[in-house]
Amino acid sequence: MRPPKHISNLLIPAFLLETLCVTYALYLPSAAGWLSVLHTCCGVVIAVALLWTKPFTVAHNIQNFSFASTLNHYRWLLMGIVLMVMIHFFRQLKAEIPLDYRDADMLPIIKIMCERFLAGAWGHVYDPIQEIWGGTHPIYLPAMWLPFVVPQWLHIDIRWLTVLLFFIIFCLFIWKINPARKGALPVIAGAFLLFWWLFADSRAGLIPYTEEAVVIFFYVLLVMALHRQNAWLIGFAVSLCVLSRYALIGWIPALLWYFIYRKDWKSLIRIIAAGMISFVGLVLLPFGWEIIRSLIALPVAYIDFTRRVWHDSPHHFLQNLGWAKFFGAQRIVQMHYLLVTLSFTVPLLCMMVGLELNKRFSIPIQNLPFVILKITLVIFYSFIDVPYLYLFYTSSFVSLMGVAYFIMQEKDKQAHAA
């Protein structure tokens, strides 16, 4: 079946608009409602457009790091410049915004969890923290806070890990895309806009206050694993995503159904095995079942938490992205259960429809797992209970890497003309 006419031409404009929605367009508070709708629509367009593009294939990247290529000289130079710029901006942020739980308690909580872990008190990592709010209960999943053990062990500001992870993501992107390819320059401009906003604009708030770089990094790894079609990597990447921020939880049944439908039992078994190994190694052995019981109760607690945020800080709903502003403080419960319902039903339904359309009309399905992943993230973050701005960047970086792979698959018309 032929793709819809010009569908791939919508991909890059949709990516640029999605990026604009989570960055400088936020300075138009009167347009917050329109931006929320536009952001959701752009995410869906990106997913659908990538379905109709060429299948992601494994590129031969080993020779790409050669110094013989002029393009690679510029890549290495750009990496050095970007690293210095990131360090410069972070030092400014670190001096202006020290870790203080009264400003944002996420990183201070994680810091104490890391201290307990390094002290060998693994069984007490999730005990109440009396130093913060008179006894706050840590709620972060292991893959969210364990990476911060490294900077804590080195006795440096744990936010240096955020800088390192964003630098790695930038390197992965810049080595994946070729500026000579058709459509590459607008995508590079969008990437620059996204990174510059996160490091240079105070409204972003992700770097000085949050742990979200870890989540973004894991989801970028998942995109790369799907690109390589390596079942072990997919399984471990999915586990890291679930054990950090489980935005993709509703995508997992759809992914498993994809391999069942294709009778790819080997890949299915490897993905499940990787998930079990990760669960046992990161959760069960070090922390036991108690953490599981406490974390299962979290979704219900989100309703009361959402009520408090609506009362204390309604601007998080009214000025940020997400559809919570359309439901209001009176329909918190309805929106929460709509989020849960859509997160589990839409991905599986889309997967089943896509596979059936492949059977009847031969639409491509090689990119279907990534396409459904993007749709899942669009749903989750559009209907999330409390739409903190920093949460939306995970979906943005999934788009960035997906579009970069698309650019990589396109033929360089200029090169062919030469």
C-alpha positions as CSV (number, residue, x, y, z in Angstrom):
1,M,0.0,0.0,0.0
2,R,1.3,3.4,-0.9
3,P,1.8,6.0,1.8
4,P,-0.6,8.9,2.0
5,K,0.6,11.7,-0.3
6,H,3.2,14.0,1.2
7,I,2.8,12.4,4.7
8,S,6.6,12.4,5.3
9,N,6.7,16.1,4.5
10,L,4.6,16.7,7.6
11,L,7.2,15.1,9.9
12,I,9.8,17.9,10.2
13,P,7.2,20.7,10.5
14,A,5.4,18.7,13.2
15,F,8.7,18.1,15.1
16,L,9.6,21.8,15.0
17,L,6.1,22.9,16.2
18,E,6.2,20.3,19.0
19,T,9.6,21.6,20.1
20,L,8.4,25.2,19.9
21,C,5.4,24.3,22.1
22,V,7.6,23.1,24.9
23,T,10.0,26.0,24.7
24,Y,9.6,29.7,23.7
25,A,5.9,29.5,22.8
26,L,5.3,29.1,26.5
27,Y,5.9,32.8,26.9
28,L,2.5,33.3,25.3
29,P,0.3,32.5,28.4
30,S,-2.9,33.5,26.6
31,A,-2.2,30.7,24.0
32,A,-1.7,28.0,26.6
33,G,-4.9,26.1,25.7
34,W,-4.1,26.2,22.0
35,L,-0.5,25.1,22.6
36,S,-1.7,22.1,24.6
37,V,-3.9,21.0,21.7
38,L,-1.2,21.7,19.1
39,H,1.4,19.8,21.1
40,T,-0.8,16.7,21.3
41,C,-1.6,16.9,17.5
42,C,2.0,17.3,16.6
43,G,2.9,14.2,18.6
44,V,0.3,12.2,16.8
45,V,1.4,13.5,13.3
46,I,5.1,12.6,14.1
47,A,4.0,9.1,15.0
48,V,1.9,8.5,11.9
49,A,4.5,10.1,9.6
50,L,7.2,7.8,11.0
51,L,5.0,4.8,10.3
52,W,5.1,5.6,6.6
53,T,8.8,6.3,6.3
54,K,11.4,3.7,5.5
55,P,12.0,1.1,8.1
56,F,14.6,1.9,10.8
57,T,17.7,-0.2,9.8
58,V,21.0,-0.6,11.6
59,A,23.6,1.7,10.2
60,H,27.2,0.8,10.0
61,N,28.5,3.4,12.5
62,I,31.9,2.0,13.4
63,Q,33.8,3.9,10.7
64,N,31.9,7.0,11.4
65,F,34.2,7.9,14.3
66,S,37.2,8.1,11.9
67,F,39.2,11.3,12.0
68,A,39.6,11.0,8.2
69,S,36.2,12.5,7.5
70,T,36.0,16.3,7.4
71,L,32.4,16.1,8.7
72,N,33.7,14.2,11.7
73,H,36.2,16.9,12.4
74,Y,33.3,19.4,12.8
75,R,31.4,16.9,14.9
76,W,34.3,16.5,17.4
77,L,34.8,20.3,17.4
78,L,31.0,20.9,18.0
79,M,31.0,18.3,20.8
80,G,33.8,20.2,22.6
81,I,32.1,23.5,22.2
82,V,28.7,22.2,23.4
83,L,30.4,20.6,26.4
84,M,32.0,23.8,27.4
85,V,28.7,25.7,27.0
86,M,26.8,23.2,29.1
87,I,29.4,23.4,31.8
88,H,29.3,27.2,31.7
89,F,25.6,27.4,32.1
90,F,25.4,24.7,34.7
91,R,28.0,26.5,36.9
92,Q,25.9,29.6,36.7
93,L,22.8,27.6,37.7
94,K,24.6,25.8,40.5
95,A,25.8,29.1,42.0
96,E,22.4,30.7,41.8
97,I,20.2,27.7,42.7
98,P,21.7,25.5,45.5
99,L,20.0,22.2,46.4
100,D,17.2,23.2,48.8
101,Y,14.1,21.0,49.4
102,R,12.1,24.2,50.0
103,D,12.5,25.1,46.4
104,A,12.1,21.6,45.0
105,D,12.5,18.4,47.1
106,M,13.1,15.8,44.3
107,L,16.9,16.0,44.2
108,P,17.4,16.5,48.0
109,I,15.3,13.4,48.6
110,I,17.4,11.5,46.0
111,K,20.6,12.7,47.5
112,I,19.7,11.3,50.9
113,M,18.6,8.0,49.4
114,C,22.0,7.8,47.7
115,E,23.8,8.6,51.0
116,R,21.9,5.7,52.7
117,F,22.7,3.4,49.8
118,L,26.4,4.2,50.0
119,A,26.4,3.7,53.7
120,G,25.2,0.2,53.2
121,A,21.7,0.8,54.7
122,W,19.9,-0.7,51.7
123,G,17.0,-1.8,53.8
124,H,16.4,1.7,55.0
125,V,16.7,3.6,51.7
126,Y,12.9,4.0,51.6
127,D,12.5,5.0,55.2
128,P,10.9,8.4,55.9
129,I,13.4,11.3,55.6
130,Q,13.0,13.4,58.7
131,E,15.2,16.2,57.4
132,I,12.7,17.0,54.6
133,W,9.2,18.2,55.5
134,G,9.4,16.5,58.9
135,G,9.4,12.9,57.5
136,T,8.7,12.7,53.8
137,H,8.4,9.2,52.3
138,P,10.7,8.5,49.3
139,I,8.7,7.3,46.3
140,Y,11.3,7.2,43.5
141,L,11.8,3.9,41.6
142,P,15.3,2.5,41.7
143,A,16.4,3.3,38.2
144,M,15.4,6.9,38.9
145,W,17.8,7.5,41.8
146,L,20.5,4.9,41.6
147,P,22.4,6.7,38.8
148,F,22.9,9.6,41.2
149,V,24.9,7.3,43.4
150,V,27.9,8.0,41.2
151,P,28.2,11.8,41.7
152,Q,27.3,11.3,45.4
153,W,30.2,8.8,45.7
154,L,32.5,11.3,44.0
155,H,31.3,14.0,46.5
156,I,30.2,16.4,43.8
157,D,26.9,18.1,43.1
158,I,24.6,15.3,41.9
159,R,23.3,17.6,39.2
160,W,26.5,17.1,37.3
161,L,25.0,13.7,36.2
162,T,22.3,15.7,34.4
163,V,24.9,17.6,32.5
164,L,26.7,14.4,31.6
165,L,23.5,12.7,30.4
166,F,22.4,15.6,28.2
167,F,25.9,15.8,26.7
168,I,25.8,12.1,25.9
169,I,22.3,12.5,24.3
170,F,23.6,15.4,22.2
171,C,26.6,13.3,21.1
172,L,24.2,10.4,20.1
173,F,22.1,12.8,18.1
174,I,25.0,14.6,16.3
175,W,26.7,11.4,15.3
176,K,23.4,10.0,14.0
177,I,22.5,12.9,11.7
178,N,24.2,14.2,8.6
179,P,23.8,17.9,7.8
180,A,24.0,17.1,4.1
181,R,20.8,15.0,4.2
182,K,17.5,16.5,3.0
183,G,15.7,18.1,6.0
184,A,18.6,17.7,8.4
185,L,19.2,21.4,8.9
186,P,15.7,22.2,10.3
187,V,16.0,19.2,12.6
188,I,19.4,20.4,13.9
189,A,18.0,23.9,14.4
190,G,15.1,22.3,16.5
191,A,17.7,20.3,18.5
192,F,19.7,23.5,19.2
193,L,16.5,25.3,20.3
194,L,15.6,22.4,22.7
195,F,19.1,22.2,24.3
196,W,19.5,26.0,24.5
197,W,16.2,26.3,26.2
198,L,17.0,23.7,28.8
199,F,20.3,25.2,29.7
200,A,19.9,28.9,29.1
201,D,16.3,29.7,30.0
202,S,15.2,29.8,33.7
203,R,11.6,28.8,32.9
204,A,12.7,25.3,31.9
205,G,13.8,24.4,35.4
206,L,14.7,20.9,34.5
207,I,18.4,21.0,35.1
208,P,18.7,22.8,38.5
209,Y,15.6,21.3,40.1
210,T,14.8,17.8,38.7
211,E,16.1,14.3,38.0
212,E,14.4,14.1,34.6
213,A,17.6,13.8,32.6
214,V,17.8,10.2,33.8
215,V,14.3,9.4,32.4
216,I,15.0,11.1,29.1
217,F,18.3,9.2,28.8
218,F,16.6,5.9,29.3
219,Y,13.9,6.6,26.7
220,V,16.6,7.7,24.2
221,L,18.2,4.3,24.9
222,L,14.9,2.6,24.2
223,V,14.5,4.4,20.8
224,M,18.0,3.2,19.9
225,A,17.2,-0.3,21.0
226,L,14.1,-0.3,18.8
227,H,16.1,1.0,16.0
228,R,18.6,-1.8,16.3
229,Q,15.9,-4.4,16.8
230,N,17.9,-6.0,19.5
231,A,15.5,-7.9,21.9
232,W,17.9,-7.9,24.9
233,L,18.5,-4.2,24.6
234,I,14.8,-3.5,24.2
235,G,14.0,-5.6,27.3
236,F,16.6,-3.9,29.5
237,A,15.7,-0.4,28.1
238,V,12.0,-1.0,28.8
239,S,12.9,-2.1,32.3
240,L,14.9,1.1,33.0
241,C,12.1,3.2,31.6
242,V,9.5,1.5,33.8
243,L,11.7,1.6,36.9
244,S,12.3,5.4,36.5
245,R,9.1,6.9,35.1
246,Y,6.5,4.4,33.9
247,A,4.9,6.6,31.2
248,L,5.2,3.7,28.8
249,I,3.5,1.1,31.0
250,G,0.5,0.9,28.7
251,W,2.8,0.3,25.7
252,I,4.3,-2.9,27.1
253,P,1.2,-5.1,26.3
254,A,1.2,-3.7,22.8
255,L,4.9,-4.4,22.3
256,L,4.4,-8.0,23.5
257,W,1.4,-8.5,21.2
258,Y,3.6,-7.3,18.3
259,F,6.1,-10.1,18.8
260,I,3.3,-12.7,19.5
261,Y,1.5,-11.7,16.3
262,R,4.7,-12.1,14.3
263,K,5.5,-15.4,16.1
264,D,8.9,-14.0,17.0
265,W,9.1,-16.2,20.1
266,K,12.9,-15.8,20.5
267,S,12.6,-12.0,20.8
268,L,9.6,-12.2,23.1
269,I,11.4,-14.6,25.5
270,R,14.5,-12.4,25.5
271,I,12.5,-9.2,26.3
272,I,10.6,-10.9,29.1
273,A,13.9,-12.4,30.5
274,A,15.6,-9.0,30.4
275,G,12.6,-7.5,32.3
276,M,12.8,-10.2,34.9
277,I,16.5,-9.9,35.4
278,S,16.2,-6.1,35.7
279,F,13.3,-6.4,38.2
280,V,15.2,-8.9,40.4
281,G,18.5,-7.1,40.2
282,L,17.3,-3.5,40.7
283,V,14.3,-4.0,43.0
284,L,13.7,-7.4,44.6
285,L,17.2,-8.3,45.8
286,P,18.3,-4.9,47.1
287,F,15.0,-3.6,48.5
288,G,12.5,-6.5,48.8
289,W,8.8,-6.6,48.3
290,E,8.0,-3.8,50.7
291,I,8.9,-1.2,48.1
292,I,6.5,-2.9,45.6
293,R,3.6,-2.7,48.0
294,S,4.2,1.0,48.7
295,L,4.6,1.9,45.1
296,I,1.4,0.1,44.0
297,A,-0.5,2.5,46.2
298,L,1.0,5.6,44.5
299,P,-1.4,6.2,41.6
300,V,-4.4,6.6,44.1
301,A,-2.4,9.1,46.1
302,Y,-1.9,11.2,43.0
303,I,-5.5,12.3,43.2
304,D,-5.1,13.9,46.6
305,F,-1.7,15.3,45.5
306,T,-3.3,16.8,42.4
307,R,-6.0,18.5,44.5
308,R,-3.3,20.1,46.6
309,V,-1.4,21.4,43.6
310,W,-4.6,22.9,42.1
311,H,-5.1,24.7,45.4
312,D,-1.6,25.9,45.9
313,S,-0.1,26.3,42.4
314,P,-2.8,26.4,39.7
315,H,-0.4,28.0,37.3
316,H,1.2,24.6,36.7
317,F,-2.1,23.6,35.0
318,L,-3.1,26.9,33.4
319,Q,0.2,28.0,32.0
320,N,1.8,24.7,31.0
321,L,1.0,22.0,28.5
322,G,-1.4,19.1,29.1
323,W,-5.1,18.9,29.1
324,A,-5.7,19.2,32.8
325,K,-6.6,22.8,32.3
326,F,-9.7,21.8,30.3
327,F,-10.9,19.5,33.1
328,G,-10.4,21.9,35.9
329,A,-10.1,21.2,39.6
330,Q,-13.6,19.8,39.8
331,R,-12.9,16.8,37.5
332,I,-9.6,15.5,38.9
333,V,-10.9,12.0,39.5
334,Q,-12.5,11.7,36.0
335,M,-9.3,12.8,34.3
336,H,-7.1,10.4,36.4
337,Y,-9.2,7.4,35.4
338,L,-9.3,8.6,31.8
339,L,-5.5,8.7,31.8
340,V,-5.3,5.2,33.1
341,T,-7.9,3.9,30.6
342,L,-6.4,5.6,27.6
343,S,-2.9,4.6,28.5
344,F,-3.7,0.9,28.5
345,T,-6.4,0.7,25.8
346,V,-5.2,3.0,23.0
347,P,-1.6,1.6,22.5
348,L,-2.9,-2.0,22.3
349,L,-5.8,-1.0,20.1
350,C,-3.5,0.9,17.7
351,M,-1.1,-2.0,17.6
352,M,-3.9,-4.5,16.7
353,V,-5.3,-2.1,14.1
354,G,-1.9,-1.6,12.6
355,L,-1.2,-5.3,12.4
356,E,-4.6,-5.9,10.8
357,L,-4.0,-3.2,8.3
358,N,-0.7,-4.7,7.4
359,K,-2.5,-8.1,6.8
360,R,-5.2,-6.6,4.6
361,F,-3.5,-3.6,2.9
362,S,0.2,-4.3,3.5
363,I,0.9,-1.1,5.4
364,P,4.4,-1.1,6.8
365,I,4.8,-2.3,10.4
366,Q,8.6,-2.4,10.9
367,N,8.4,1.0,12.7
368,L,5.2,0.2,14.5
369,P,6.7,-0.4,18.0
370,F,8.3,3.1,17.9
371,V,5.1,4.6,16.5
372,I,3.0,3.2,19.3
373,L,5.6,4.3,21.8
374,K,5.3,7.9,20.7
375,I,1.5,7.7,20.7
376,T,1.6,6.3,24.3
377,L,3.8,9.1,25.5
378,V,1.5,11.7,23.8
379,I,-1.5,10.2,25.6
380,F,0.3,9.9,29.0
381,Y,1.7,13.4,29.1
382,S,-1.4,15.0,27.6
383,F,-3.6,13.6,30.3
384,I,-1.1,13.5,33.2
385,D,-2.6,14.5,36.5
386,V,-0.1,17.3,37.3
387,P,1.5,18.7,34.1
388,Y,4.8,19.9,35.4
389,L,6.7,21.4,32.4
390,Y,9.8,19.3,32.9
391,L,7.9,16.1,32.3
392,F,7.1,16.9,28.7
393,Y,10.7,16.8,27.5
394,T,10.9,13.0,27.5
395,S,8.5,12.9,24.6
396,S,10.4,15.7,22.9
397,F,13.7,13.8,22.9
398,V,11.9,10.6,21.7
399,S,10.7,12.7,18.7
400,L,14.2,14.2,18.2
401,M,15.9,10.8,18.0
402,G,13.0,9.3,15.9
403,V,13.3,12.2,13.4
404,A,17.1,11.8,13.3
405,Y,16.8,8.2,12.3
406,F,14.3,9.2,9.6
407,I,16.8,11.7,8.2
408,M,19.5,9.0,8.3
409,Q,17.3,6.7,6.2
410,E,16.6,9.4,3.5
411,K,18.9,9.4,0.5
412,D,21.1,12.4,0.0
413,K,19.8,13.8,-3.2
414,Q,22.7,16.3,-3.5
415,A,25.2,13.5,-3.2
416,H,23.4,11.5,-5.9
417,A,23.3,14.5,-8.2
418,A,27.0,15.0,-7.8
